[in-house]
């Protein structure tokens, strides 16, 4: 991890931006690879297999990377909010996999990215995060793209 941190510093990038870019790359791969896996099974079955792999990798990462001490730091409120987030993630994945089973990944993925606008609105409203003109402009372009894709 030290080498990665040094590289990020050399290119003068915030670590969270680098992580977000890596996340974006893997998320883009995920949908296309999943479409191949759904060739002979339902979206729900495909998602069940994927979720087992996600479960094993995420728990391994948490235990190896952070150790058990981080779990002791969890309080009741954190667990409740993380559990609710798990429910919303599960519902998102269930409907996403059903959508990519039936429709073109390119269009489903674009519509799914409308979640960016929802996250933006909620982060300003609930978390009181600041919003810039640049961010609002990007959100408007995303909404415009959604209208173009969803229009029949």
Order of alpha helices (4+ residues) and beta strands (2+ residues): alpha-alpha-alpha-alpha-alpha-alpha-alpha-alpha
